[in-house]
Amino acid sequence: MSRVINVGQEAYKGGDYTPIPTGTQLIATVYAIEEVPVKSGPNQGKPQLDVTFKVQGGQYNGREIRYQKIPLYDGPAAWKLVTFADAVGWDTKPAVQLPDNLQSVLGTSLMIKVREDEPNAKKQVFNSVTGYAKANGSAATAAAASPTATPSWGSLTKA
């Protein structure tokens, strides 16, 4: 026997899933985080963070940016770990110190800068994060409070 569930008309409207434009800076929270190994390539087996962000406020409110990889080893992309760690309040000097419980960072707000990735084989375009900054800085707070305010990215990364 089947069940009938009555839902309002809003449930039938499709959402807007067009990519967020490259260069957009948004307040987001850490929605999911886990340590996973690199699956392939020259760094296969090395540890990395797999992070999902949820946008807070503005026209992209509630959007998730998933599968952001942050290496937990030194190399050309080590800046991702340093800037992410600084943005969420982890100690970064003289070395980045991860908390014993990565889940303790869930819900932490930070400013992210996004880009549109190239279309995949299915012609889908996703977003990825290209920068991190503290959300409690004056420029970040102003950007969150006013959707028309667009501080320069450089001002977001200055202490």
FIGUTI-602845 format. One record per atom (N, C-alpha, C): residue number from 1; residue in three letters; atom name; x, y negated, z negated. Coordinates in steps of 0.001 Angstrom, whole numbers, plus 500000, padded with zeros to 6 digits. Layout:
residues N
+-----+------+------+--------+--------+--------+
: seq : type : atom :   east :  north :     up :
+-----+------+------+--------+--------+--------+
: NUM :  Ala :   CA :      X :      Y :      Z :
...
+-----+------+------+--------+--------+--------+
END
This chain:
residues 159
+-----+------+------+--------+--------+--------+
: seq : type : atom :   east :  north :     up :
+-----+------+------+--------+--------+--------+
:   1 :  Met :    N : 500844 : 501168 : 500000 :
:   1 :  Met :   CA : 500000 : 500000 : 500000 :
:   1 :  Met :    C : 500893 : 498764 : 500000 :
:   2 :  Ser :    N : 500546 : 497777 : 500759 :
:   2 :  Ser :   CA : 501343 : 496552 : 500837 :
:   2 :  Ser :    C : 500774 : 495489 : 499899 :
:   3 :  Arg :    N : 501610 : 494534 : 499573 :
:   3 :  Arg :   CA : 501182 : 493410 : 498744 :
:   3 :  Arg :    C : 501131 : 492163 : 499609 :
:   4 :  Val :    N : 500245 : 491265 : 499295 :
:   4 :  Val :   CA : 500111 : 490003 : 500002 :
:   4 :  Val :    C : 500619 : 488900 : 499083 :
:   5 :  Ile :    N : 501547 : 488118 : 499606 :
:   5 :  Ile :   CA : 502097 : 487006 : 498845 :
:   5 :  Ile :    C : 501736 : 485718 : 499578 :
:   6 :  Asn :    N : 500962 : 484874 : 498952 :
:   6 :  Asn :   CA : 500603 : 483587 : 499544 :
:   6 :  Asn :    C : 501692 : 482568 : 499221 :
:   7 :  Val :    N : 502168 : 481919 : 500264 :
:   7 :  Val :   CA : 503183 : 480882 : 500089 :
:   7 :  Val :    C : 502698 : 479608 : 500758 :
:   8 :  Gly :    N : 503231 : 478471 : 500303 :
:   8 :  Gly :   CA : 502852 : 477184 : 500881 :
:   8 :  Gly :    C : 503463 : 476986 : 502260 :
:   9 :  Gln :    N : 502977 : 475984 : 502979 :
:   9 :  Gln :   CA : 503454 : 475693 : 504336 :
:   9 :  Gln :    C : 504936 : 475335 : 504374 :
:  10 :  Glu :    N : 505452 : 474770 : 503283 :
:  10 :  Glu :   CA : 506872 : 474407 : 503232 :
:  10 :  Glu :    C : 507769 : 475624 : 503443 :
:  11 :  Ala :    N : 507315 : 476794 : 503029 :
:  11 :  Ala :   CA : 508120 : 478005 : 503161 :
:  11 :  Ala :    C : 508333 : 478400 : 504615 :
:  12 :  Tyr :    N : 507507 : 477921 : 505512 :
:  12 :  Tyr :   CA : 507600 : 478287 : 506922 :
:  12 :  Tyr :    C : 508452 : 477330 : 507747 :
:  13 :  Lys :    N : 508836 : 476232 : 507136 :
:  13 :  Lys :   CA : 509662 : 475267 : 507860 :
:  13 :  Lys :    C : 511115 : 475724 : 507816 :
:  14 :  Gly :    N : 511774 : 475667 : 508949 :
:  14 :  Gly :   CA : 513185 : 476032 : 509010 :
:  14 :  Gly :    C : 514049 : 474913 : 508470 :
:  15 :  Gly :    N : 515178 : 475277 : 507901 :
:  15 :  Gly :   CA : 516117 : 474288 : 507394 :
:  15 :  Gly :    C : 517031 : 473798 : 508501 :
:  16 :  Asp :    N : 517712 : 472729 : 508224 :
:  16 :  Asp :   CA : 518684 : 472180 : 509167 :
:  16 :  Asp :    C : 520046 : 472744 : 508809 :
:  17 :  Tyr :    N : 520586 : 473554 : 509698 :
:  17 :  Tyr :   CA : 521872 : 474179 : 509430 :
:  17 :  Tyr :    C : 522945 : 473726 : 510406 :
:  18 :  Thr :    N : 522777 : 472516 : 510952 :
:  18 :  Thr :   CA : 523829 : 471991 : 511800 :
:  18 :  Thr :    C : 525053 : 471741 : 510920 :
:  19 :  Pro :    N : 526245 : 471923 : 511474 :
:  19 :  Pro :   CA : 527451 : 471737 : 510656 :
:  19 :  Pro :    C : 527564 : 470310 : 510126 :
:  20 :  Ile :    N : 528179 : 470185 : 508970 :
:  20 :  Ile :   CA : 528474 : 468884 : 508401 :
:  20 :  Ile :    C : 529613 : 468289 : 509237 :
:  21 :  Pro :    N : 529511 : 467044 : 509660 :
:  21 :  Pro :   CA : 530539 : 466465 : 510535 :
:  21 :  Pro :    C : 531945 : 466454 : 509915 :
:  22 :  Thr :    N : 532934 : 466670 : 510754 :
:  22 :  Thr :   CA : 534333 : 466635 : 510345 :
:  22 :  Thr :    C : 534652 : 465294 : 509692 :
:  23 :  Gly :    N : 535389 : 465368 : 508588 :
:  23 :  Gly :   CA : 535802 : 464161 : 507871 :
:  23 :  Gly :    C : 534850 : 463731 : 506778 :
:  24 :  Thr :    N : 533678 : 464373 : 506681 :
:  24 :  Thr :   CA : 532707 : 464016 : 505645 :
:  24 :  Thr :    C : 533254 : 464396 : 504271 :
:  25 :  Gln :    N : 533120 : 463478 : 503312 :
:  25 :  Gln :   CA : 533529 : 463724 : 501935 :
:  25 :  Gln :    C : 532277 : 463866 : 501083 :
:  26 :  Leu :    N : 532237 : 464912 : 500294 :
:  26 :  Leu :   CA : 531046 : 465244 : 499524 :
:  26 :  Leu :    C : 531395 : 465655 : 498107 :
:  27 :  Ile :    N : 530484 : 465406 : 497190 :
:  27 :  Ile :   CA : 530597 : 465975 : 495854 :
:  27 :  Ile :    C : 530018 : 467391 : 495940 :
:  28 :  Ala :    N : 530773 : 468339 : 495430 :
:  28 :  Ala :   CA : 530335 : 469735 : 495435 :
:  28 :  Ala :    C : 530721 : 470362 : 494103 :
:  29 :  Thr :    N : 530134 : 471507 : 493827 :
:  29 :  Thr :   CA : 530520 : 472270 : 492646 :
:  29 :  Thr :    C : 531057 : 473616 : 493087 :
:  30 :  Val :    N : 531888 : 474191 : 492242 :
:  30 :  Val :   CA : 532380 : 475544 : 492486 :
:  30 :  Val :    C : 531212 : 476474 : 492171 :
:  31 :  Tyr :    N : 530730 : 477165 : 493177 :
:  31 :  Tyr :   CA : 529544 : 478002 : 493052 :
:  31 :  Tyr :    C : 529912 : 479470 : 492829 :
:  32 :  Ala :    N : 531006 : 479904 : 493435 :
:  32 :  Ala :   CA : 531496 : 481273 : 493254 :
:  32 :  Ala :    C : 533002 : 481256 : 493455 :
:  33 :  Ile :    N : 533713 : 482100 : 492708 :
:  33 :  Ile :   CA : 535164 : 482186 : 492844 :
:  33 :  Ile :    C : 535613 : 483577 : 492424 :
:  34 :  Glu :    N : 536539 : 484126 : 493198 :
:  34 :  Glu :   CA : 537146 : 485394 : 492806 :
:  34 :  Glu :    C : 538512 : 485512 : 493442 :
:  35 :  Glu :    N : 539352 : 486307 : 492824 :
:  35 :  Glu :   CA : 540670 : 486574 : 493373 :
:  35 :  Glu :    C : 540581 : 487823 : 494235 :
:  36 :  Val :    N : 541050 : 487708 : 495471 :
:  36 :  Val :   CA : 541014 : 488817 : 496426 :
:  36 :  Val :    C : 542363 : 488887 : 497144 :
:  37 :  Pro :    N : 542706 : 490040 : 497715 :
:  37 :  Pro :   CA : 543948 : 490111 : 498478 :
:  37 :  Pro :    C : 543748 : 489578 : 499900 :
:  38 :  Val :    N : 544828 : 489041 : 500470 :
:  38 :  Val :   CA : 544819 : 488656 : 501876 :
:  38 :  Val :    C : 544644 : 489948 : 502674 :
:  39 :  Lys :    N : 543705 : 489957 : 503635 :
:  39 :  Lys :   CA : 543366 : 491192 : 504355 :
:  39 :  Lys :    C : 544324 : 491552 : 505476 :
:  40 :  Ser :    N : 544910 : 490545 : 506122 :
:  40 :  Ser :   CA : 545769 : 490865 : 507261 :
:  40 :  Ser :    C : 546828 : 489788 : 507459 :
:  41 :  Gly :    N : 547736 : 490046 : 508370 :
:  41 :  Gly :   CA : 548773 : 489071 : 508679 :
:  41 :  Gly :    C : 550008 : 489256 : 507828 :
:  42 :  Pro :    N : 550940 : 488312 : 507948 :
:  42 :  Pro :   CA : 552214 : 488440 : 507237 :
:  42 :  Pro :    C : 552080 : 488371 : 505711 :
:  43 :  Asn :    N : 550981 : 487825 : 505211 :
:  43 :  Asn :   CA : 550767 : 487739 : 503760 :
:  43 :  Asn :    C : 549814 : 488804 : 503235 :
:  44 :  Gln :    N : 549558 : 489830 : 504038 :
:  44 :  Gln :   CA : 548627 : 490896 : 503653 :
:  44 :  Gln :    C : 548983 : 491437 : 502271 :
:  45 :  Gly :    N : 547946 : 491555 : 501448 :
:  45 :  Gly :   CA : 548110 : 492089 : 500109 :
:  45 :  Gly :    C : 548402 : 491039 : 499046 :
:  46 :  Lys :    N : 548849 : 489850 : 499444 :
:  46 :  Lys :   CA : 549114 : 488800 : 498462 :
:  46 :  Lys :    C : 547786 : 488266 : 497919 :
:  47 :  Pro :    N : 547797 : 487742 : 496695 :
:  47 :  Pro :   CA : 546545 : 487247 : 496103 :
:  47 :  Pro :    C : 546132 : 485891 : 496661 :
:  48 :  Gln :    N : 544816 : 485693 : 496713 :
:  48 :  Gln :   CA : 544248 : 484411 : 497101 :
:  48 :  Gln :    C : 542908 : 484254 : 496400 :
:  49 :  Leu :    N : 542470 : 483010 : 496289 :
:  49 :  Leu :   CA : 541134 : 482746 : 495771 :
:  49 :  Leu :    C : 540168 : 482703 : 496933 :
:  50 :  Asp :    N : 538979 : 483228 : 496735 :
:  50 :  Asp :   CA : 537879 : 483129 : 497695 :
:  50 :  Asp :    C : 536814 : 482295 : 496982 :
:  51 :  Val :    N : 536593 : 481070 : 497483 :
:  51 :  Val :   CA : 535745 : 480113 : 496777 :
:  51 :  Val :    C : 534553 : 479708 : 497637 :
:  52 :  Thr :    N : 533393 : 479597 : 497003 :
:  52 :  Thr :   CA : 532196 : 479043 : 497631 :
:  52 :  Thr :    C : 531849 : 477760 : 496898 :
:  53 :  Phe :    N : 531578 : 476705 : 497684 :
:  53 :  Phe :   CA : 531186 : 475415 : 497135 :
:  53 :  Phe :    C : 529726 : 475150 : 497459 :
:  54 :  Lys :    N : 529040 : 474444 : 496559 :
:  54 :  Lys :   CA : 527660 : 474016 : 496806 :
:  54 :  Lys :    C : 527628 : 472493 : 496738 :
:  55 :  Val :    N : 527151 : 471888 : 497827 :
:  55 :  Val :   CA : 527075 : 470425 : 497924 :
:  55 :  Val :    C : 526018 : 469902 : 496970 :
:  56 :  Gln :    N : 526351 : 468795 : 496291 :
:  56 :  Gln :   CA : 525458 : 468187 : 495309 :
:  56 :  Gln :    C : 525053 : 466798 : 495780 :
:  57 :  Gly :    N : 523804 : 466647 : 496149 :
:  57 :  Gly :   CA : 523286 : 465335 : 496516 :
:  57 :  Gly :    C : 523446 : 465003 : 497988 :
:  58 :  Gly :    N : 522791 : 463913 : 498377 :
:  58 :  Gly :   CA : 522876 : 463434 : 499748 :
:  58 :  Gly :    C : 522113 : 464308 : 500728 :
:  59 :  Gln :    N : 522297 : 464035 : 501998 :
:  59 :  Gln :   CA : 521538 : 464744 : 503030 :
:  59 :  Gln :    C : 521921 : 466211 : 503165 :
:  60 :  Tyr :    N : 523068 : 466615 : 502617 :
:  60 :  Tyr :   CA : 523498 : 468012 : 502708 :
:  60 :  Tyr :    C : 523317 : 468753 : 501390 :
:  61 :  Asn :    N : 522544 : 468184 : 500476 :
:  61 :  Asn :   CA : 522326 : 468769 : 499162 :
:  61 :  Asn :    C : 521952 : 470243 : 499255 :
:  62 :  Gly :    N : 522637 : 471050 : 498471 :
:  62 :  Gly :   CA : 522327 : 472477 : 498395 :
:  62 :  Gly :    C : 523059 : 473330 : 499413 :
:  63 :  Arg :    N : 523695 : 472727 : 500393 :
:  63 :  Arg :   CA : 524436 : 473517 : 501394 :
:  63 :  Arg :    C : 525608 : 474217 : 500730 :
:  64 :  Glu :    N : 525883 : 475411 : 501181 :
:  64 :  Glu :   CA : 527034 : 476162 : 500691 :
:  64 :  Glu :    C : 528113 : 476190 : 501758 :
:  65 :  Ile :    N : 529339 : 476055 : 501322 :
:  65 :  Ile :   CA : 530498 : 476236 : 502195 :
:  65 :  Ile :    C : 531236 : 477427 : 501596 :
:  66 :  Arg :    N : 531168 : 478537 : 502308 :
:  66 :  Arg :   CA : 531643 : 479819 : 501778 :
:  66 :  Arg :    C : 532997 : 480231 : 502335 :
:  67 :  Tyr :    N : 533571 : 481216 : 501650 :
:  67 :  Tyr :   CA : 534776 : 481921 : 502096 :
:  67 :  Tyr :    C : 535979 : 481014 : 502286 :
:  68 :  Gln :    N : 536145 : 480055 : 501394 :
:  68 :  Gln :   CA : 537315 : 479185 : 501457 :
:  68 :  Gln :    C : 538466 : 479888 : 500760 :
:  69 :  Lys :    N : 539511 : 480149 : 501495 :
:  69 :  Lys :   CA : 540662 : 480896 : 500979 :
:  69 :  Lys :    C : 541724 : 479926 : 500474 :
:  70 :  Ile :    N : 542165 : 480146 : 499253 :
:  70 :  Ile :   CA : 543209 : 479334 : 498639 :
:  70 :  Ile :    C : 544314 : 480285 : 498201 :
:  71 :  Pro :    N : 545496 : 480188 : 498835 :
:  71 :  Pro :   CA : 546573 : 481140 : 498519 :
:  71 :  Pro :    C : 547098 : 480974 : 497102 :
:  72 :  Leu :    N : 547426 : 482103 : 496486 :
:  72 :  Leu :   CA : 548027 : 482104 : 495155 :
:  72 :  Leu :    C : 549498 : 482482 : 495265 :
:  73 :  Tyr :    N : 550157 : 481912 : 496278 :
:  73 :  Tyr :   CA : 551584 : 482144 : 496515 :
:  73 :  Tyr :    C : 552138 : 480921 : 497227 :
:  74 :  Asp :    N : 553447 : 480780 : 497209 :
:  74 :  Asp :   CA : 554086 : 479635 : 497847 :
:  74 :  Asp :    C : 554115 : 479834 : 499358 :
:  75 :  Gly :    N : 553972 : 478757 : 500084 :
:  75 :  Gly :   CA : 554002 : 478794 : 501536 :
:  75 :  Gly :    C : 553432 : 477500 : 502086 :
:  76 :  Pro :    N : 553261 : 477424 : 503410 :
:  76 :  Pro :   CA : 552778 : 476190 : 504032 :
:  76 :  Pro :    C : 551406 : 475722 : 503532 :
:  77 :  Ala :    N : 550571 : 476638 : 503070 :
:  77 :  Ala :   CA : 549236 : 476255 : 502597 :
:  77 :  Ala :    C : 549162 : 476132 : 501078 :
:  78 :  Ala :    N : 550303 : 476113 : 500392 :
:  78 :  Ala :   CA : 550301 : 476011 : 498924 :
:  78 :  Ala :    C : 549661 : 474710 : 498443 :
:  79 :  Trp :    N : 549633 : 473686 : 499308 :
:  79 :  Trp :   CA : 548989 : 472420 : 498939 :
:  79 :  Trp :    C : 547532 : 472630 : 498558 :
:  80 :  Lys :    N : 546887 : 473635 : 499165 :
:  80 :  Lys :   CA : 545485 : 473903 : 498843 :
:  80 :  Lys :    C : 545331 : 474256 : 497374 :
:  81 :  Leu :    N : 546226 : 475108 : 496869 :
:  81 :  Leu :   CA : 546158 : 475502 : 495466 :
:  81 :  Leu :    C : 546427 : 474313 : 494555 :
:  82 :  Val :    N : 547453 : 473530 : 494875 :
:  82 :  Val :   CA : 547810 : 472394 : 494026 :
:  82 :  Val :    C : 546677 : 471366 : 493973 :
:  83 :  Thr :    N : 546119 : 470998 : 495131 :
:  83 :  Thr :   CA : 545065 : 469976 : 495135 :
:  83 :  Thr :    C : 543753 : 470497 : 494552 :
:  84 :  Phe :    N : 543418 : 471773 : 494816 :
:  84 :  Phe :   CA : 542222 : 472361 : 494215 :
:  84 :  Phe :    C : 542379 : 472409 : 492695 :
:  85 :  Ala :    N : 543520 : 472903 : 492224 :
:  85 :  Ala :   CA : 543763 : 473016 : 490782 :
:  85 :  Ala :    C : 543675 : 471651 : 490111 :
:  86 :  Asp :    N : 544271 : 470648 : 490719 :
:  86 :  Asp :   CA : 544210 : 469296 : 490160 :
:  86 :  Asp :    C : 542768 : 468788 : 490132 :
:  87 :  Ala :    N : 542025 : 469048 : 491200 :
:  87 :  Ala :   CA : 540643 : 468559 : 491294 :
:  87 :  Ala :    C : 539724 : 469178 : 490243 :
:  88 :  Val :    N : 539994 : 470432 : 489853 :
:  88 :  Val :   CA : 539134 : 471087 : 488856 :
:  88 :  Val :    C : 539707 : 471010 : 487444 :
:  89 :  Gly :    N : 540870 : 470327 : 487303 :
:  89 :  Gly :   CA : 541405 : 470088 : 485969 :
:  89 :  Gly :    C : 542367 : 471122 : 485442 :
:  90 :  Trp :    N : 542913 : 471977 : 486294 :
:  90 :  Trp :   CA : 543916 : 472936 : 485856 :
:  90 :  Trp :    C : 545277 : 472250 : 485825 :
:  91 :  Asp :    N : 546149 : 472700 : 484941 :
:  91 :  Asp :   CA : 547514 : 472172 : 484907 :
:  91 :  Asp :    C : 548228 : 472547 : 486200 :
:  92 :  Thr :    N : 548959 : 471589 : 486759 :
:  92 :  Thr :   CA : 549659 : 471845 : 488021 :
:  92 :  Thr :    C : 551168 : 471633 : 487928 :
:  93 :  Lys :    N : 551657 : 471129 : 486806 :
:  93 :  Lys :   CA : 553098 : 470899 : 486687 :
:  93 :  Lys :    C : 553602 : 471518 : 485402 :
:  94 :  Pro :    N : 554706 : 472179 : 485408 :
:  94 :  Pro :   CA : 555647 : 472352 : 486510 :
:  94 :  Pro :    C : 555206 : 473416 : 487514 :
:  95 :  Ala :    N : 554137 : 474146 : 487204 :
:  95 :  Ala :   CA : 553584 : 475148 : 488116 :
:  95 :  Ala :    C : 552079 : 475188 : 487885 :
:  96 :  Val :    N : 551331 : 475691 : 488848 :
:  96 :  Val :   CA : 549878 : 475793 : 488711 :
:  96 :  Val :    C : 549560 : 476893 : 487703 :
:  97 :  Gln :    N : 548716 : 476564 : 486733 :
:  97 :  Gln :   CA : 548327 : 477524 : 485710 :
:  97 :  Gln :    C : 546852 : 477871 : 485870 :
:  98 :  Leu :    N : 546589 : 479104 : 486302 :
:  98 :  Leu :   CA : 545211 : 479581 : 486437 :
:  98 :  Leu :    C : 544666 : 479965 : 485076 :
:  99 :  Pro :    N : 543389 : 479727 : 484833 :
:  99 :  Pro :   CA : 542804 : 480176 : 483567 :
:  99 :  Pro :    C : 542684 : 481701 : 483561 :
: 100 :  Asp :    N : 542663 : 482295 : 482381 :
: 100 :  Asp :   CA : 542499 : 483747 : 482285 :
: 100 :  Asp :    C : 541184 : 484188 : 482903 :
: 101 :  Asn :    N : 540157 : 483349 : 482756 :
: 101 :  Asn :   CA : 538841 : 483661 : 483297 :
: 101 :  Asn :    C : 538524 : 482662 : 484415 :
: 102 :  Leu :    N : 538686 : 483071 : 485664 :
: 102 :  Leu :   CA : 538402 : 482179 : 486797 :
: 102 :  Leu :    C : 536961 : 481680 : 486778 :
: 103 :  Gln :    N : 536049 : 482471 : 486231 :
: 103 :  Gln :   CA : 534639 : 482093 : 486193 :
: 103 :  Gln :    C : 534397 : 480854 : 485345 :
: 104 :  Ser :    N : 535368 : 480487 : 484507 :
: 104 :  Ser :   CA : 535202 : 479304 : 483663 :
: 104 :  Ser :    C : 535121 : 478023 : 484485 :
: 105 :  Val :    N : 535513 : 478058 : 485758 :
: 105 :  Val :   CA : 535480 : 476873 : 486616 :
: 105 :  Val :    C : 534135 : 476726 : 487344 :
: 106 :  Leu :    N : 533269 : 477736 : 487240 :
: 106 :  Leu :   CA : 531967 : 477662 : 487906 :
: 106 :  Leu :    C : 531205 : 476432 : 487428 :
: 107 :  Gly :    N : 530616 : 475710 : 488372 :
: 107 :  Gly :   CA : 529851 : 474511 : 488057 :
: 107 :  Gly :    C : 530690 : 473250 : 487974 :
: 108 :  Thr :    N : 531999 : 473366 : 488097 :
: 108 :  Thr :   CA : 532867 : 472188 : 488058 :
: 108 :  Thr :    C : 532684 : 471367 : 489323 :
: 109 :  Ser :    N : 532485 : 470073 : 489156 :
: 109 :  Ser :   CA : 532318 : 469172 : 490296 :
: 109 :  Ser :    C : 533665 : 468690 : 490799 :
: 110 :  Leu :    N : 533754 : 468510 : 492102 :
: 110 :  Leu :   CA : 534930 : 467940 : 492732 :
: 110 :  Leu :    C : 534516 : 467328 : 494056 :
: 111 :  Met :    N : 535384 : 466512 : 494604 :
: 111 :  Met :   CA : 535154 : 465921 : 495923 :
: 111 :  Met :    C : 535828 : 466835 : 496932 :
: 112 :  Ile :    N : 535106 : 467178 : 497997 :
: 112 :  Ile :   CA : 535702 : 467962 : 499069 :
: 112 :  Ile :    C : 535599 : 467184 : 500379 :
: 113 :  Lys :    N : 536524 : 467464 : 501259 :
: 113 :  Lys :   CA : 536500 : 466903 : 502604 :
: 113 :  Lys :    C : 536327 : 468085 : 503539 :
: 114 :  Val :    N : 535382 : 467992 : 504481 :
: 114 :  Val :   CA : 535065 : 469133 : 505335 :
: 114 :  Val :    C : 535401 : 468872 : 506799 :
: 115 :  Arg :    N : 535448 : 469959 : 507549 :
: 115 :  Arg :   CA : 535600 : 469873 : 508998 :
: 115 :  Arg :    C : 534705 : 470930 : 509621 :
: 116 :  Glu :    N : 534390 : 470717 : 510889 :
: 116 :  Glu :   CA : 533668 : 471714 : 511668 :
: 116 :  Glu :    C : 534702 : 472641 : 512289 :
: 117 :  Asp :    N : 534542 : 473940 : 512062 :
: 117 :  Asp :   CA : 535443 : 474913 : 512660 :
: 117 :  Asp :    C : 535080 : 475134 : 514121 :
: 118 :  Glu :    N : 535982 : 475742 : 514861 :
: 118 :  Glu :   CA : 535703 : 476096 : 516252 :
: 118 :  Glu :    C : 534607 : 477163 : 516272 :
: 119 :  Pro :    N : 533792 : 477194 : 517315 :
: 119 :  Pro :   CA : 532753 : 478228 : 517408 :
: 119 :  Pro :    C : 533361 : 479631 : 517398 :
: 120 :  Asn :    N : 532679 : 480545 : 516725 :
: 120 :  Asn :   CA : 533142 : 481933 : 516709 :
: 120 :  Asn :    C : 532617 : 482661 : 517949 :
: 121 :  Ala :    N : 532809 : 483971 : 518010 :
: 121 :  Ala :   CA : 532393 : 484764 : 519178 :
: 121 :  Ala :    C : 530881 : 484684 : 519417 :
: 122 :  Lys :    N : 530116 : 484444 : 518369 :
: 122 :  Lys :   CA : 528653 : 484314 : 518499 :
: 122 :  Lys :    C : 528230 : 482870 : 518724 :
: 123 :  Lys :    N : 529213 : 481988 : 518960 :
: 123 :  Lys :   CA : 528992 : 480554 : 519199 :
: 123 :  Lys :    C : 528439 : 479837 : 517969 :
: 124 :  Gln :    N : 528681 : 480412 : 516777 :
: 124 :  Gln :   CA : 528279 : 479777 : 515524 :
: 124 :  Gln :    C : 529409 : 478856 : 515060 :
: 125 :  Val :    N : 529030 : 477704 : 514517 :
: 125 :  Val :   CA : 530006 : 476764 : 513992 :
: 125 :  Val :    C : 529780 : 476647 : 512487 :
: 126 :  Phe :    N : 530839 : 476883 : 511733 :
: 126 :  Phe :   CA : 530780 : 476778 : 510286 :
: 126 :  Phe :    C : 531672 : 475638 : 509828 :
: 127 :  Asn :    N : 531533 : 475277 : 508563 :
: 127 :  Asn :   CA : 532389 : 474259 : 507967 :
: 127 :  Asn :    C : 533467 : 474921 : 507126 :
: 128 :  Ser :    N : 534579 : 474229 : 506997 :
: 128 :  Ser :   CA : 535611 : 474628 : 506049 :
: 128 :  Ser :    C : 536085 : 473380 : 505312 :
: 129 :  Val :    N : 536744 : 473603 : 504194 :
: 129 :  Val :   CA : 537211 : 472507 : 503353 :
: 129 :  Val :    C : 538662 : 472207 : 503714 :
: 130 :  Thr :    N : 538956 : 470916 : 503947 :
: 130 :  Thr :   CA : 540309 : 470509 : 504317 :
: 130 :  Thr :    C : 540956 : 469605 : 503280 :
: 131 :  Gly :    N : 540269 : 469352 : 502166 :
: 131 :  Gly :   CA : 540850 : 468529 : 501116 :
: 131 :  Gly :    C : 540035 : 468589 : 499847 :
: 132 :  Tyr :    N : 540721 : 468382 : 498719 :
: 132 :  Tyr :   CA : 540095 : 468414 : 497405 :
: 132 :  Tyr :    C : 540549 : 467201 : 496609 :
: 133 :  Ala :    N : 539672 : 466632 : 495800 :
: 133 :  Ala :   CA : 540025 : 465531 : 494909 :
: 133 :  Ala :    C : 539112 : 465590 : 493688 :
: 134 :  Lys :    N : 539547 : 464957 : 492616 :
: 134 :  Lys :   CA : 538731 : 464910 : 491404 :
: 134 :  Lys :    C : 537437 : 464161 : 491674 :
: 135 :  Ala :    N : 536358 : 464626 : 491097 :
: 135 :  Ala :   CA : 535055 : 463976 : 491270 :
: 135 :  Ala :    C : 534856 : 462856 : 490278 :
: 136 :  Asn :    N : 535650 : 462797 : 489232 :
: 136 :  Asn :   CA : 535428 : 461790 : 488197 :
: 136 :  Asn :    C : 536203 : 460507 : 488430 :
: 137 :  Gly :    N : 536908 : 460403 : 489557 :
: 137 :  Gly :   CA : 537619 : 459172 : 489887 :
: 137 :  Gly :    C : 536637 : 458109 : 490319 :
: 138 :  Ser :    N : 537020 : 456861 : 490270 :
: 138 :  Ser :   CA : 536104 : 455774 : 490609 :
: 138 :  Ser :    C : 535643 : 455848 : 492053 :
: 139 :  Ala :    N : 536528 : 456202 : 492988 :
: 139 :  Ala :   CA : 536129 : 456283 : 494399 :
: 139 :  Ala :    C : 535148 : 457428 : 494610 :
: 140 :  Ala :    N : 535407 : 458566 : 493960 :
: 140 :  Ala :   CA : 534516 : 459711 : 494117 :
: 140 :  Ala :    C : 533156 : 459420 : 493499 :
: 141 :  Thr :    N : 533149 : 458785 : 492327 :
: 141 :  Thr :   CA : 531888 : 458461 : 491683 :
: 141 :  Thr :    C : 531086 : 457483 : 492531 :
: 142 :  Ala :    N : 531743 : 456517 : 493113 :
: 142 :  Ala :   CA : 531055 : 455549 : 493965 :
: 142 :  Ala :    C : 530474 : 456237 : 495190 :
: 143 :  Ala :    N : 531203 : 457172 : 495768 :
: 143 :  Ala :   CA : 530703 : 457881 : 496945 :
: 143 :  Ala :    C : 529485 : 458719 : 496595 :
: 144 :  Ala :    N : 529492 : 459328 : 495413 :
: 144 :  Ala :   CA : 528351 : 460142 : 495011 :
: 144 :  Ala :    C : 527132 : 459278 : 494716 :
: 145 :  Ala :    N : 527368 : 458111 : 494144 :
: 145 :  Ala :   CA : 526262 : 457243 : 493761 :
: 145 :  Ala :    C : 525652 : 456527 : 494948 :
: 146 :  Ser :    N : 526434 : 456260 : 495973 :
: 146 :  Ser :   CA : 525951 : 455511 : 497115 :
: 146 :  Ser :    C : 526239 : 456254 : 498410 :
: 147 :  Pro :    N : 525199 : 456773 : 499089 :
: 147 :  Pro :   CA : 525437 : 457522 : 500308 :
: 147 :  Pro :    C : 526043 : 456674 : 501421 :
: 148 :  Thr :    N : 525974 : 455347 : 501317 :
: 148 :  Thr :   CA : 526557 : 454501 : 502358 :
: 148 :  Thr :    C : 528007 : 454171 : 502074 :
: 149 :  Ala :    N : 528469 : 454415 : 500843 :
: 149 :  Ala :   CA : 529864 : 454137 : 500511 :
: 149 :  Ala :    C : 530736 : 455227 : 501097 :
: 150 :  Thr :    N : 531780 : 454838 : 501806 :
: 150 :  Thr :   CA : 532692 : 455815 : 502389 :
: 150 :  Thr :    C : 534119 : 455404 : 502044 :
: 151 :  Pro :    N : 534599 : 455828 : 500874 :
: 151 :  Pro :   CA : 535964 : 455471 : 500500 :
: 151 :  Pro :    C : 536955 : 456193 : 501396 :
: 152 :  Ser :    N : 538147 : 455626 : 501516 :
: 152 :  Ser :   CA : 539163 : 456295 : 502316 :
: 152 :  Ser :    C : 539611 : 457546 : 501568 :
: 153 :  Trp :    N : 540021 : 458566 : 502332 :
: 153 :  Trp :   CA : 540445 : 459811 : 501690 :
: 153 :  Trp :    C : 541674 : 459563 : 500832 :
: 154 :  Gly :    N : 542557 : 458694 : 501267 :
: 154 :  Gly :   CA : 543745 : 458374 : 500497 :
: 154 :  Gly :    C : 543415 : 457861 : 499116 :
: 155 :  Ser :    N : 542369 : 457059 : 498983 :
: 155 :  Ser :   CA : 542010 : 456523 : 497682 :
: 155 :  Ser :    C : 541442 : 457597 : 496772 :
: 156 :  Leu :    N : 540947 : 458672 : 497332 :
: 156 :  Leu :   CA : 540381 : 459741 : 496517 :
: 156 :  Leu :    C : 541459 : 460603 : 495885 :
: 157 :  Thr :    N : 542644 : 460623 : 496465 :
: 157 :  Thr :   CA : 543691 : 461505 : 495960 :
: 157 :  Thr :    C : 544669 : 460785 : 495052 :
: 158 :  Lys :    N : 544489 : 459485 : 494850 :
: 158 :  Lys :   CA : 545382 : 458736 : 493966 :
: 158 :  Lys :    C : 544876 : 458801 : 492534 :
: 159 :  Ala :    N : 545793 : 458981 : 491613 :
: 159 :  Ala :   CA : 545400 : 459080 : 490196 :
: 159 :  Ala :    C : 545157 : 457725 : 489605 :
+-----+------+------+--------+--------+--------+
END
